[in-house]
């Protein structure tokens, strides 16, 4: 397990990790942000944002409309460890920064309710989220934010969706902090790998016999532990001995009839 810890520490040094505030330390300015569903913000600019993740590629797009004409599209590519949630928030942040740089009023339209909820929340602990909220507070006179339903034929939203998918491969590279969920995913992946390495190297007679039916240690085995325990009891009862004893024809007969592969323990 020391190899797992060492690898995680190395990865954390390579990628800036999003920090969590203690609740008592959340910046007061960010707790007061309540943009909500604002559809009456007077402006000539309607901005549609979206984030996307395809396999291990993440990106976001900002599509700017003026008087129903698409005048600009901004595409950005994030790192593989960044989440869609982060991409959605980064897109809103990018749109707000565009308004600030031009000193123009805009309406931002997003189909991400989770992003709006995070911006409205007074208890969000993520440093990444709170930094965005603080920037939005500073330019609240320029920015309106509203939710739009996805995939119902709204031109701007459909374009943002297409451009966000394109951004995962062709967008401008940009860096935002890795989410804390990345560490959990990395730990799980490394532990499964180390478990499999140990499983393949376990050379006892019983280990070799069981590997005929359980070729790999899979992540889903964790969630099926109760089913596995029940199955093990059936094995012991049916063949009249445990895995550590000598083999017999009843073992093969039992496994042929129950088929562990059908139960999803092996690929």
C-alpha atoms as a printed R data frame, in Angstrom:
    type eleno elety resid chain resno       x       y       z
1   ATOM     1    CA   UNK     A     1   0.000   0.000   0.000
2   ATOM     2    CA   UNK     A     2   3.018   2.289   0.433
3   ATOM     3    CA   UNK     A     3   3.420   2.308  -3.375
4   ATOM     4    CA   UNK     A     4  -0.158   3.554  -3.689
5   ATOM     5    CA   UNK     A     5   0.421   6.384  -1.215
6   ATOM     6    CA   UNK     A     6   3.672   7.365  -2.948
7   ATOM     7    CA   UNK     A     7   1.973   7.446  -6.350
8   ATOM     8    CA   UNK     A     8  -0.915   9.575  -5.040
9   ATOM     9    CA   UNK     A     9   1.501  12.047  -3.466
10  ATOM    10    CA   UNK     A    10   3.388  12.296  -6.753
11  ATOM    11    CA   UNK     A    11   0.182  12.940  -8.697
12  ATOM    12    CA   UNK     A    12  -0.935  15.578  -6.194
13  ATOM    13    CA   UNK     A    13   2.360  17.409  -6.716
14  ATOM    14    CA   UNK     A    14   1.870  17.269 -10.482
15  ATOM    15    CA   UNK     A    15  -1.699  18.623 -10.343
16  ATOM    16    CA   UNK     A    16  -2.882  21.559  -8.277
17  ATOM    17    CA   UNK     A    17  -5.645  20.178  -6.051
18  ATOM    18    CA   UNK     A    18  -8.796  22.137  -5.270
19  ATOM    19    CA   UNK     A    19  -8.797  23.122  -1.610
20  ATOM    20    CA   UNK     A    20 -11.734  22.952   0.768
21  ATOM    21    CA   UNK     A    21 -12.528  25.731   3.206
22  ATOM    22    CA   UNK     A    22 -13.711  24.995   6.705
23  ATOM    23    CA   UNK     A    23 -17.301  26.236   6.911
24  ATOM    24    CA   UNK     A    24 -16.293  28.987   9.328
25  ATOM    25    CA   UNK     A    25 -13.653  30.151   6.812
26  ATOM    26    CA   UNK     A    26 -15.857  30.510   3.712
27  ATOM    27    CA   UNK     A    27 -15.395  34.095   2.426
28  ATOM    28    CA   UNK     A    28 -18.365  36.241   3.440
29  ATOM    29    CA   UNK     A    29 -18.555  37.889   0.026
30  ATOM    30    CA   UNK     A    30 -19.138  34.539  -1.649
31  ATOM    31    CA   UNK     A    31 -21.860  33.486   0.798
32  ATOM    32    CA   UNK     A    32 -23.992  36.445  -0.249
33  ATOM    33    CA   UNK     A    33 -24.056  35.662  -3.967
34  ATOM    34    CA   UNK     A    34 -27.598  34.836  -5.055
35  ATOM    35    CA   UNK     A    35 -27.910  35.161  -8.820
36  ATOM    36    CA   UNK     A    36 -30.670  32.612  -9.319
37  ATOM    37    CA   UNK     A    37 -32.807  32.464 -12.462
38  ATOM    38    CA   UNK     A    38 -32.458  35.962 -13.925
39  ATOM    39    CA   UNK     A    39 -34.189  36.270 -17.283
40  ATOM    40    CA   UNK     A    40 -34.981  40.002 -17.222
41  ATOM    41    CA   UNK     A    41 -31.432  41.359 -17.311
42  ATOM    42    CA   UNK     A    42 -31.370  44.153 -19.928
43  ATOM    43    CA   UNK     A    43 -28.579  43.460 -22.423
44  ATOM    44    CA   UNK     A    44 -27.808  42.992 -26.092
45  ATOM    45    CA   UNK     A    45 -25.618  39.957 -25.407
46  ATOM    46    CA   UNK     A    46 -26.941  36.460 -24.743
47  ATOM    47    CA   UNK     A    47 -24.207  33.982 -23.795
48  ATOM    48    CA   UNK     A    48 -24.664  30.199 -23.761
49  ATOM    49    CA   UNK     A    49 -22.216  28.008 -21.882
50  ATOM    50    CA   UNK     A    50 -21.698  24.274 -21.654
51  ATOM    51    CA   UNK     A    51 -19.170  21.703 -20.468
52  ATOM    52    CA   UNK     A    52 -18.502  18.243 -21.826
53  ATOM    53    CA   UNK     A    53 -16.524  15.110 -21.034
54  ATOM    54    CA   UNK     A    54 -15.939  12.413 -23.653
55  ATOM    55    CA   UNK     A    55 -14.060   9.391 -22.325
56  ATOM    56    CA   UNK     A    56 -11.058  11.002 -20.577
57  ATOM    57    CA   UNK     A    57 -11.236  14.384 -22.324
58  ATOM    58    CA   UNK     A    58 -12.914  17.424 -20.755
59  ATOM    59    CA   UNK     A    59 -13.664  20.860 -22.164
60  ATOM    60    CA   UNK     A    60 -16.101  23.763 -22.197
61  ATOM    61    CA   UNK     A    61 -17.460  26.339 -24.601
62  ATOM    62    CA   UNK     A    62 -18.798  29.883 -24.404
63  ATOM    63    CA   UNK     A    63 -21.000  30.983 -27.310
64  ATOM    64    CA   UNK     A    64 -21.805  34.700 -27.543
65  ATOM    65    CA   UNK     A    65 -24.834  36.046 -29.383
66  ATOM    66    CA   UNK     A    66 -25.658  39.654 -30.191
67  ATOM    67    CA   UNK     A    67 -29.123  40.364 -31.572
68  ATOM    68    CA   UNK     A    68 -29.560  36.647 -32.335
69  ATOM    69    CA   UNK     A    69 -26.291  36.457 -34.284
70  ATOM    70    CA   UNK     A    70 -23.474  34.210 -33.087
71  ATOM    71    CA   UNK     A    71 -20.507  36.591 -32.988
72  ATOM    72    CA   UNK     A    72 -17.918  34.664 -30.943
73  ATOM    73    CA   UNK     A    73 -17.184  31.158 -29.688
74  ATOM    74    CA   UNK     A    74 -14.531  30.386 -27.074
75  ATOM    75    CA   UNK     A    75 -13.405  26.777 -26.666
76  ATOM    76    CA   UNK     A    76 -11.164  25.535 -23.857
77  ATOM    77    CA   UNK     A    77  -9.731  22.113 -23.138
78  ATOM    78    CA   UNK     A    78  -9.206  20.985 -19.544
79  ATOM    79    CA   UNK     A    79  -7.124  18.139 -18.145
80  ATOM    80    CA   UNK     A    80  -8.361  14.552 -18.028
81  ATOM    81    CA   UNK     A    81  -8.774  14.727 -14.242
82  ATOM    82    CA   UNK     A    82 -11.205  17.662 -14.393
83  ATOM    83    CA   UNK     A    83 -14.934  16.942 -14.044
84  ATOM    84    CA   UNK     A    84 -17.926  18.053 -16.130
85  ATOM    85    CA   UNK     A    85 -19.166  20.012 -13.105
86  ATOM    86    CA   UNK     A    86 -15.908  21.970 -13.072
87  ATOM    87    CA   UNK     A    87 -16.151  22.512 -16.827
88  ATOM    88    CA   UNK     A    88 -19.683  23.921 -16.488
89  ATOM    89    CA   UNK     A    89 -18.569  26.332 -13.765
90  ATOM    90    CA   UNK     A    90 -15.428  27.321 -15.658
91  ATOM    91    CA   UNK     A    91 -17.591  28.166 -18.681
92  ATOM    92    CA   UNK     A    92 -19.772  30.497 -16.592
93  ATOM    93    CA   UNK     A    93 -16.637  32.081 -15.132
94  ATOM    94    CA   UNK     A    94 -15.170  32.557 -18.608
95  ATOM    95    CA   UNK     A    95 -18.351  34.238 -19.841
96  ATOM    96    CA   UNK     A    96 -18.370  36.585 -16.848
97  ATOM    97    CA   UNK     A    97 -14.717  37.478 -17.421
98  ATOM    98    CA   UNK     A    98 -15.527  38.259 -21.060
99  ATOM    99    CA   UNK     A    99 -18.232  40.687 -19.936
100 ATOM   100    CA   UNK     A   100 -15.835  42.328 -17.477
101 ATOM   101    CA   UNK     A   101 -13.106  42.710 -20.107
102 ATOM   102    CA   UNK     A   102 -15.555  44.343 -22.559
103 ATOM   103    CA   UNK     A   103 -17.461  46.208 -19.831
104 ATOM   104    CA   UNK     A   104 -20.768  45.039 -21.297
105 ATOM   105    CA   UNK     A   105 -23.873  43.528 -19.741
106 ATOM   106    CA   UNK     A   106 -24.663  39.905 -20.575
107 ATOM   107    CA   UNK     A   107 -27.145  37.154 -19.802
108 ATOM   108    CA   UNK     A   108 -25.465  33.805 -19.197
109 ATOM   109    CA   UNK     A   109 -27.585  30.759 -20.024
110 ATOM   110    CA   UNK     A   110 -26.540  27.354 -18.684
111 ATOM   111    CA   UNK     A   111 -28.280  23.985 -18.594
112 ATOM   112    CA   UNK     A   112 -26.331  23.042 -15.456
113 ATOM   113    CA   UNK     A   113 -28.583  23.285 -12.412
114 ATOM   114    CA   UNK     A   114 -25.737  21.985 -10.242
115 ATOM   115    CA   UNK     A   115 -23.590  24.973 -11.242
116 ATOM   116    CA   UNK     A   116 -26.350  27.431 -10.388
117 ATOM   117    CA   UNK     A   117 -26.916  25.650  -7.073
118 ATOM   118    CA   UNK     A   118 -23.202  25.879  -6.247
119 ATOM   119    CA   UNK     A   119 -23.137  29.593  -7.063
120 ATOM   120    CA   UNK     A   120 -26.237  30.238  -4.939
121 ATOM   121    CA   UNK     A   121 -25.059  28.092  -2.038
122 ATOM   122    CA   UNK     A   122 -23.792  29.812   1.090
123 ATOM   123    CA   UNK     A   123 -22.012  26.667   2.263
124 ATOM   124    CA   UNK     A   124 -19.954  25.603  -0.772
125 ATOM   125    CA   UNK     A   125 -16.503  24.747   0.576
126 ATOM   126    CA   UNK     A   126 -14.589  24.384  -2.686
127 ATOM   127    CA   UNK     A   127 -11.962  27.068  -3.211
128 ATOM   128    CA   UNK     A   128 -12.547  26.809  -6.974
129 ATOM   129    CA   UNK     A   129 -16.275  27.478  -6.544
130 ATOM   130    CA   UNK     A   130 -15.790  30.306  -4.057
131 ATOM   131    CA   UNK     A   131 -13.255  32.091  -6.261
132 ATOM   132    CA   UNK     A   132 -15.806  32.077  -9.091
133 ATOM   133    CA   UNK     A   133 -18.532  33.360  -6.772
134 ATOM   134    CA   UNK     A   134 -16.334  36.217  -5.563
135 ATOM   135    CA   UNK     A   135 -15.561  37.272  -9.135
136 ATOM   136    CA   UNK     A   136 -19.269  37.189  -9.988
137 ATOM   137    CA   UNK     A   137 -20.074  39.383  -6.998
138 ATOM   138    CA   UNK     A   138 -17.609  42.007  -8.230
139 ATOM   139    CA   UNK     A   139 -19.385  42.297 -11.591
140 ATOM   140    CA   UNK     A   140 -22.949  41.525 -10.538
141 ATOM   141    CA   UNK     A   141 -24.087  44.723 -12.288
142 ATOM   142    CA   UNK     A   142 -22.917  43.237 -15.603
143 ATOM   143    CA   UNK     A   143 -23.997  39.609 -15.374
144 ATOM   144    CA   UNK     A   144 -27.343  37.834 -15.271
145 ATOM   145    CA   UNK     A   145 -27.543  34.058 -14.912
146 ATOM   146    CA   UNK     A   146 -30.409  31.782 -15.902
147 ATOM   147    CA   UNK     A   147 -31.102  28.095 -16.431
148 ATOM   148    CA   UNK     A   148 -32.124  26.780 -19.831
149 ATOM   149    CA   UNK     A   149 -33.465  23.306 -20.528
150 ATOM   150    CA   UNK     A   150 -31.078  21.150 -22.537
151 ATOM   151    CA   UNK     A   151 -31.824  19.422 -25.849
152 ATOM   152    CA   UNK     A   152 -35.125  21.112 -26.621
153 ATOM   153    CA   UNK     A   153 -33.972  22.895 -29.769
154 ATOM   154    CA   UNK     A   154 -32.789  26.214 -28.299
155 ATOM   155    CA   UNK     A   155 -30.253  27.466 -30.846
156 ATOM   156    CA   UNK     A   156 -27.697  28.884 -28.435
157 ATOM   157    CA   UNK     A   157 -27.778  25.908 -26.103
158 ATOM   158    CA   UNK     A   158 -27.493  23.403 -28.952
159 ATOM   159    CA   UNK     A   159 -24.504  25.303 -30.343
160 ATOM   160    CA   UNK     A   160 -22.830  25.442 -26.922
161 ATOM   161    CA   UNK     A   161 -23.348  21.690 -26.545
162 ATOM   162    CA   UNK     A   162 -21.719  20.999 -29.926
163 ATOM   163    CA   UNK     A   163 -18.846  23.389 -29.269
164 ATOM   164    CA   UNK     A   164 -18.197  21.947 -25.797
165 ATOM   165    CA   UNK     A   165 -17.819  18.476 -27.306
166 ATOM   166    CA   UNK     A   166 -15.415  19.924 -29.866
167 ATOM   167    CA   UNK     A   167 -13.496  21.692 -27.096
168 ATOM   168    CA   UNK     A   168 -12.551  18.364 -25.499
169 ATOM   169    CA   UNK     A   169 -10.106  17.789 -28.361
170 ATOM   170    CA   UNK     A   170  -9.472  21.128 -30.086
171 ATOM   171    CA   UNK     A   171  -9.970  23.721 -27.344
172 ATOM   172    CA   UNK     A   172  -7.246  25.991 -26.005
173 ATOM   173    CA   UNK     A   173  -5.463  24.247 -23.141
174 ATOM   174    CA   UNK     A   174  -6.278  25.781 -19.783
175 ATOM   175    CA   UNK     A   175  -5.576  24.689 -16.227
176 ATOM   176    CA   UNK     A   176  -7.959  24.657 -13.275
177 ATOM   177    CA   UNK     A   177  -7.490  22.779  -9.980
178 ATOM   178    CA   UNK     A   178  -8.098  19.045  -9.909
179 ATOM   179    CA   UNK     A   179 -11.277  18.139  -7.977
180 ATOM   180    CA   UNK     A   180 -10.924  16.254  -4.724
181 ATOM   181    CA   UNK     A   181 -12.934  13.429  -6.278
182 ATOM   182    CA   UNK     A   182  -9.914  12.875  -8.543
183 ATOM   183    CA   UNK     A   183  -7.884  11.709  -5.540
184 ATOM   184    CA   UNK     A   184 -10.609   9.220  -4.594
185 ATOM   185    CA   UNK     A   185 -10.756   7.857  -8.150
186 ATOM   186    CA   UNK     A   186  -6.970   7.630  -8.300
187 ATOM   187    CA   UNK     A   187  -6.750   5.815  -4.965
188 ATOM   188    CA   UNK     A   188  -9.411   3.335  -6.032
189 ATOM   189    CA   UNK     A   189  -7.706   2.695  -9.379
190 ATOM   190    CA   UNK     A   190  -4.292   2.159  -7.772
191 ATOM   191    CA   UNK     A   191  -5.651  -0.125  -5.052
192 ATOM   192    CA   UNK     A   192  -7.431  -2.287  -7.638
193 ATOM   193    CA   UNK     A   193  -4.181  -2.482  -9.640
194 ATOM   194    CA   UNK     A   194  -2.145  -3.479  -6.585
195 ATOM   195    CA   UNK     A   195  -4.799  -6.017  -5.602
196 ATOM   196    CA   UNK     A   196  -4.684  -7.546  -9.087
197 ATOM   197    CA   UNK     A   197  -0.877  -7.677  -9.027
198 ATOM   198    CA   UNK     A   198  -1.017  -9.555  -5.729
199 ATOM   199    CA   UNK     A   199  -3.804 -11.805  -7.052
200 ATOM   200    CA   UNK     A   200  -1.776 -12.848 -10.105
201 ATOM   201    CA   UNK     A   201   1.360 -13.502  -8.041
202 ATOM   202    CA   UNK     A   202  -0.382 -15.621  -5.395
203 ATOM   203    CA   UNK     A   203   0.951 -19.076  -6.277
204 ATOM   204    CA   UNK     A   204  -0.678 -21.385  -3.761
205 ATOM   205    CA   UNK     A   205  -2.681 -24.364  -4.991
206 ATOM   206    CA   UNK     A   206  -5.921 -22.842  -3.770
207 ATOM   207    CA   UNK     A   207  -5.067 -19.494  -5.365
208 ATOM   208    CA   UNK     A   208  -4.405 -21.108  -8.743
209 ATOM   209    CA   UNK     A   209  -7.660 -23.068  -8.492
210 ATOM   210    CA   UNK     A   210  -9.761 -20.011  -7.688
211 ATOM   211    CA   UNK     A   211  -8.128 -17.975 -10.486
212 ATOM   212    CA   UNK     A   212  -9.700 -20.377 -12.965
213 ATOM   213    CA   UNK     A   213 -13.031 -18.754 -12.049
214 ATOM   214    CA   UNK     A   214 -11.960 -15.308 -10.825
215 ATOM   215    CA   UNK     A   215  -9.403 -14.087 -13.341
216 ATOM   216    CA   UNK     A   216  -9.341 -10.494 -12.137
217 ATOM   217    CA   UNK     A   217 -10.149  -8.521  -9.007
218 ATOM   218    CA   UNK     A   218 -12.688  -6.026 -10.244
219 ATOM   219    CA   UNK     A   219 -13.972  -2.842  -8.700
220 ATOM   220    CA   UNK     A   220 -17.543  -4.115  -8.694
221 ATOM   221    CA   UNK     A   221 -16.484  -6.982  -6.432
222 ATOM   222    CA   UNK     A   222 -16.555  -4.487  -3.565
223 ATOM   223    CA   UNK     A   223 -20.267  -3.859  -4.030
224 ATOM   224    CA   UNK     A   224 -21.031  -7.573  -4.412
225 ATOM   225    CA   UNK     A   225 -19.281  -8.727  -1.235
226 ATOM   226    CA   UNK     A   226 -22.525 -10.011   0.349
227 ATOM   227    CA   UNK     A   227 -23.307 -12.048  -2.751
228 ATOM   228    CA   UNK     A   228 -19.734 -13.372  -2.750
229 ATOM   229    CA   UNK     A   229 -19.940 -14.485   0.902
230 ATOM   230    CA   UNK     A   230 -23.233 -16.255   0.204
231 ATOM   231    CA   UNK     A   231 -21.715 -17.934  -2.847
232 ATOM   232    CA   UNK     A   232 -18.675 -19.080  -0.872
233 ATOM   233    CA   UNK     A   233 -20.932 -20.731   1.707
234 ATOM   234    CA   UNK     A   234 -22.773 -22.537  -1.090
235 ATOM   235    CA   UNK     A   235 -19.435 -23.737  -2.514
236 ATOM   236    CA   UNK     A   236 -18.300 -25.155   0.821
237 ATOM   237    CA   UNK     A   237 -21.659 -26.841   1.378
238 ATOM   238    CA   UNK     A   238 -21.936 -28.229  -2.152
239 ATOM   239    CA   UNK     A   239 -18.419 -29.664  -2.523
240 ATOM   240    CA   UNK     A   240 -18.035 -30.600   1.152
241 ATOM   241    CA   UNK     A   241 -14.724 -28.791   1.575
242 ATOM   242    CA   UNK     A   242 -13.307 -25.268   1.352
243 ATOM   243    CA   UNK     A   243 -10.918 -23.784  -1.173
244 ATOM   244    CA   UNK     A   244  -7.908 -24.865   0.872
245 ATOM   245    CA   UNK     A   245  -8.563 -28.599   0.590
246 ATOM   246    CA   UNK     A   246  -7.933 -31.078  -2.201
247 ATOM   247    CA   UNK     A   247  -9.844 -30.714  -5.436
248 ATOM   248    CA   UNK     A   248 -12.520 -33.090  -6.611
249 ATOM   249    CA   UNK     A   249 -15.008 -33.668  -9.385
250 ATOM   250    CA   UNK     A   250 -17.778 -32.082  -7.333
251 ATOM   251    CA   UNK     A   251 -15.891 -28.755  -7.475
252 ATOM   252    CA   UNK     A   252 -15.993 -28.673 -11.268
253 ATOM   253    CA   UNK     A   253 -19.620 -29.800 -11.336
254 ATOM   254    CA   UNK     A   254 -20.625 -27.025  -8.955
255 ATOM   255    CA   UNK     A   255 -18.840 -24.253 -10.808
256 ATOM   256    CA   UNK     A   256 -20.111 -25.478 -14.163
257 ATOM   257    CA   UNK     A   257 -23.674 -25.147 -12.885
258 ATOM   258    CA   UNK     A   258 -23.330 -21.804 -11.080
259 ATOM   259    CA   UNK     A   259 -20.968 -19.998 -13.498
260 ATOM   260    CA   UNK     A   260 -19.305 -17.141 -11.694
261 ATOM   261    CA   UNK     A   261 -19.002 -15.353 -15.003
262 ATOM   262    CA   UNK     A   262 -22.775 -15.044 -15.190
263 ATOM   263    CA   UNK     A   263 -22.718 -13.324 -11.814
264 ATOM   264    CA   UNK     A   264 -20.370 -10.618 -13.140
265 ATOM   265    CA   UNK     A   265 -17.278 -11.429 -11.084
266 ATOM   266    CA   UNK     A   266 -15.104 -11.868 -14.159
267 ATOM   267    CA   UNK     A   267 -14.877 -10.226 -17.520
